[in-house]
Amino acid sequence: MDKEIWRKPKVCSNIGGEALIEGVMMRGNNKIAMSVRKTTGEIYTETKPSVPVTKKHKFLGLPFIRGGVSLIESMLVGVRVLMESAELVDFTEEDEKESKFDLWMKKWLGEKYFSYMIYFSVVIALAFSIGLFMLLPNFIAGLFSFDKQTTGGALLANLIEGVIRISLFILYVFLVSKNKEIKRVFQYHGAEHKTIYAYENEEELTVENVRKHTTLHPRCGTTFMFIVIIISIIVFAFAGWHNPLINMLLRLALLPVIAGISYEAFKLSARSSSKFVRLISIPGLMLQKITTQEPDDSMLEVAIASLKAVLQEAPDTEENSTAVPEGAL
């Protein structure tokens, strides 16, 4: 494991980001920047104000509450910029003509149909994630024939469910990484991490300086998702084992609790120098060996452009920012 991962940065930054289609999004204190390499070769950069909802409403920013809120908000922002980046990459004169589907959507939903599509995409993504990584493992674990009503049996059933959940998650990440387009997204993911490392080490943001850093980062969204899975195993173990319907309802009801605990654990693991806390982070960092790939110099240029656009307003340091999981899938 690269020692740089555990080295305390000179700047305790909370800048987060996301790899896009041929681009990178960086999110700072009060705005986001999206940089995309268009088909013409030029780098298009756009900035927008974006104040986290946890900073707008004090209650939503409280510990163990902010985790679930930040997760949903990050998904909404992430899906929006991902769709926008895809439109920029393939933009041609022919694309100016709206499709019949676009015209139909506008007719029934109005000019804000794009926003409705984003919310719909997030709902589908959540439903898919809950079904595949929460409910399916519980169903499979329930097929094992041993007494799950005893304390030991319930713990064993939840452990089996957890192992299935982790296996499905790793298999899913591995399979999607085989797609050529997704691999390029993972390369931009690596470029995002390298660029943030350079900033956190107070280095000039040049390709030469950025290139030397590792692609693995303790604040990556991949690590966060792995922590969510680990926390879910522990929380569900305390919930016991019941009939399939009760199990399903309990798992859905406990999702906000799991998100809240995972977020606080994620922040701790990203900042702490404790060997035990580092140990918790290692599985997620190992998984980043799949979700981040070594980028080429053109990708580093895009990531640098995005970060510079965010930093034009003000450095986003630990003192004036809310932490966000960086580098979502």
HUJOBEL-V942295 format. One record per residue. N is the residue number from 1. SS is DSSP state (@ for helix, = for strand, . for the rest). OMEGA is omega in whole degrees, -180 to 180 (none if undefined). NEAR is the number of other ideal C-beta (glycine too) atoms within 12 Angstrom. Layout:
N:SS:OMEGA:NEAR ; N:SS:OMEGA:NEAR
This chain:
1:.:-179:19 ; 2:.:-179:21 ; 3:@:-179:11 ; 4:@:-178:23 ; 5:@:-175:32 ; 6:.:-178:25 ; 7:.:-180:18 ; 8:.:-178:18 ; 9:.:178:28 ; 10:.:177:15 ; 11:.:179:22 ; 12:.:-175:24 ; 13:=:173:39 ; 14:.:178:34 ; 15:.:178:49 ; 16:=:-178:43 ; 17:=:-180:50 ; 18:=:174:46 ; 19:=:-178:49 ; 20:=:172:47 ; 21:.:-177:32 ; 22:.:180:38 ; 23:=:-179:45 ; 24:=:172:54 ; 25:=:174:53 ; 26:=:-180:50 ; 27:=:-179:48 ; 28:.:-174:38 ; 29:.:-176:31 ; 30:.:179:23 ; 31:=:175:27 ; 32:=:177:39 ; 33:=:178:43 ; 34:=:176:45 ; 35:=:-176:44 ; 36:=:174:39 ; 37:=:-178:34 ; 38:.:-178:23 ; 39:.:178:18 ; 40:.:-179:14 ; 41:.:-180:13 ; 42:.:177:19 ; 43:=:178:29 ; 44:=:180:28 ; 45:=:180:31 ; 46:=:178:28 ; 47:=:179:26 ; 48:=:174:22 ; 49:=:-179:17 ; 50:.:178:32 ; 51:.:-180:21 ; 52:.:-179:32 ; 53:@:179:24 ; 54:@:176:28 ; 55:@:179:23 ; 56:@:-177:17 ; 57:.:-174:16 ; 58:.:-178:11 ; 59:@:-178:14 ; 60:@:179:23 ; 61:@:180:23 ; 62:.:177:18 ; 63:.:180:21 ; 64:.:173:23 ; 65:.:-176:23 ; 66:@:-177:35 ; 67:@:180:36 ; 68:@:179:29 ; 69:@:-179:29 ; 70:@:-180:40 ; 71:@:179:36 ; 72:@:-179:26 ; 73:@:179:34 ; 74:@:178:41 ; 75:@:180:32 ; 76:@:179:30 ; 77:@:-178:35 ; 78:@:179:37 ; 79:@:-179:31 ; 80:@:-177:31 ; 81:@:177:36 ; 82:@:179:34 ; 83:@:179:28 ; 84:@:180:30 ; 85:@:180:36 ; 86:@:179:24 ; 87:@:-178:26 ; 88:@:-177:30 ; 89:@:-175:31 ; 90:.:-175:20 ; 91:.:175:20 ; 92:.:180:13 ; 93:@:-180:8 ; 94:@:-178:9 ; 95:@:179:15 ; 96:@:179:11 ; 97:.:-178:10 ; 98:.:179:16 ; 99:.:178:12 ; 100:@:179:10 ; 101:@:179:13 ; 102:@:-180:19 ; 103:@:179:14 ; 104:@:180:12 ; 105:@:179:20 ; 106:@:-178:18 ; 107:@:-175:13 ; 108:@:-177:13 ; 109:@:179:19 ; 110:.:-176:11 ; 111:.:-179:14 ; 112:.:-177:13 ; 113:@:180:20 ; 114:@:178:21 ; 115:@:178:18 ; 116:@:179:18 ; 117:@:179:23 ; 118:@:179:24 ; 119:@:179:21 ; 120:@:-180:19 ; 121:@:180:22 ; 122:@:178:26 ; 123:@:180:18 ; 124:@:-180:16 ; 125:@:179:25 ; 126:@:-180:24 ; 127:@:179:16 ; 128:@:-179:18 ; 129:@:180:27 ; 130:@:-179:26 ; 131:@:-175:20 ; 132:@:-172:23 ; 133:@:179:35 ; 134:@:-172:37 ; 135:@:-180:30 ; 136:@:178:26 ; 137:@:179:35 ; 138:@:179:40 ; 139:@:-179:24 ; 140:@:179:23 ; 141:@:180:35 ; 142:@:-179:27 ; 143:.:179:16 ; 144:.:-173:21 ; 145:.:169:10 ; 146:.:-175:17 ; 147:.:-178:14 ; 148:.:-178:28 ; 149:.:177:15 ; 150:.:180:13 ; 151:@:179:15 ; 152:@:179:16 ; 153:@:179:21 ; 154:@:179:25 ; 155:@:179:25 ; 156:@:180:21 ; 157:@:178:36 ; 158:@:177:34 ; 159:@:178:24 ; 160:@:178:29 ; 161:@:180:38 ; 162:@:179:31 ; 163:@:178:21 ; 164:@:-179:30 ; 165:@:179:38 ; 166:@:-179:27 ; 167:@:179:21 ; 168:@:-180:28 ; 169:@:180:35 ; 170:@:179:26 ; 171:@:179:19 ; 172:@:-180:26 ; 173:@:-179:31 ; 174:@:-177:19 ; 175:@:-179:13 ; 176:@:-180:19 ; 177:@:-180:27 ; 178:.:177:14 ; 179:.:-176:13 ; 180:@:-179:12 ; 181:@:179:19 ; 182:@:179:23 ; 183:@:178:23 ; 184:@:176:29 ; 185:@:179:36 ; 186:@:176:38 ; 187:@:176:35 ; 188:@:175:48 ; 189:@:177:45 ; 190:@:178:40 ; 191:@:178:49 ; 192:@:-179:54 ; 193:@:-179:49 ; 194:@:-178:47 ; 195:@:179:51 ; 196:@:176:49 ; 197:@:-180:42 ; 198:@:178:36 ; 199:@:-179:39 ; 200:@:176:37 ; 201:.:177:24 ; 202:.:177:17 ; 203:.:175:24 ; 204:.:-176:15 ; 205:.:176:32 ; 206:.:-180:21 ; 207:@:-178:25 ; 208:@:-179:16 ; 209:@:-177:20 ; 210:@:-173:38 ; 211:@:-172:27 ; 212:.:-175:19 ; 213:.:180:35 ; 214:.:178:30 ; 215:.:-178:38 ; 216:.:-178:37 ; 217:.:-177:45 ; 218:.:180:43 ; 219:.:-177:41 ; 220:=:178:44 ; 221:@:177:41 ; 222:@:177:43 ; 223:@:179:41 ; 224:@:-179:44 ; 225:@:179:37 ; 226:@:177:38 ; 227:@:177:41 ; 228:@:-180:41 ; 229:@:-180:39 ; 230:@:180:33 ; 231:@:-180:32 ; 232:@:178:40 ; 233:@:-178:35 ; 234:@:-178:24 ; 235:@:-179:29 ; 236:@:178:37 ; 237:@:179:27 ; 238:@:-179:19 ; 239:@:-180:27 ; 240:.:-180:23 ; 241:.:-175:32 ; 242:.:177:20 ; 243:.:-174:15 ; 244:@:-179:20 ; 245:@:179:14 ; 246:@:177:16 ; 247:@:-179:30 ; 248:@:-179:24 ; 249:@:179:17 ; 250:@:-179:27 ; 251:@:177:35 ; 252:@:-178:23 ; 253:@:-176:17 ; 254:.:-179:30 ; 255:@:178:29 ; 256:@:178:25 ; 257:@:-180:26 ; 258:@:179:38 ; 259:@:-179:36 ; 260:@:179:28 ; 261:@:-178:29 ; 262:@:-179:38 ; 263:@:-180:40 ; 264:@:177:28 ; 265:@:179:34 ; 266:@:179:40 ; 267:@:-180:32 ; 268:@:-177:23 ; 269:@:-178:37 ; 270:@:-175:40 ; 271:@:-172:23 ; 272:.:176:20 ; 273:.:180:17 ; 274:.:180:14 ; 275:@:179:12 ; 276:@:179:13 ; 277:@:177:21 ; 278:@:-180:24 ; 279:@:178:17 ; 280:@:-176:27 ; 281:@:-172:37 ; 282:@:-180:24 ; 283:@:179:25 ; 284:@:178:43 ; 285:@:178:35 ; 286:@:179:22 ; 287:@:177:33 ; 288:@:175:39 ; 289:@:175:28 ; 290:@:-173:30 ; 291:@:171:41 ; 292:.:178:45 ; 293:.:-179:27 ; 294:.:-179:24 ; 295:.:173:35 ; 296:.:-174:20 ; 297:@:-180:19 ; 298:@:178:24 ; 299:@:177:40 ; 300:@:178:38 ; 301:@:180:33 ; 302:@:-180:48 ; 303:@:179:55 ; 304:@:179:39 ; 305:@:-179:36 ; 306:@:-179:47 ; 307:@:178:46 ; 308:@:-180:29 ; 309:@:178:33 ; 310:@:-176:42 ; 311:@:179:30 ; 312:.:-180:20 ; 313:.:-180:25 ; 314:.:177:16 ; 315:.:-178:24 ; 316:.:-175:36 ; 317:=:-175:22 ; 318:@:-177:21 ; 319:@:-174:14 ; 320:@:-176:18 ; 321:.:173:29 ; 322:.:-177:36 ; 323:.:175:37 ; 324:.:176:44 ; 325:.:-176:43 ; 326:=:173:46 ; 327:.:179:48 ; 328:=:177:39 ; 329:.:none:37
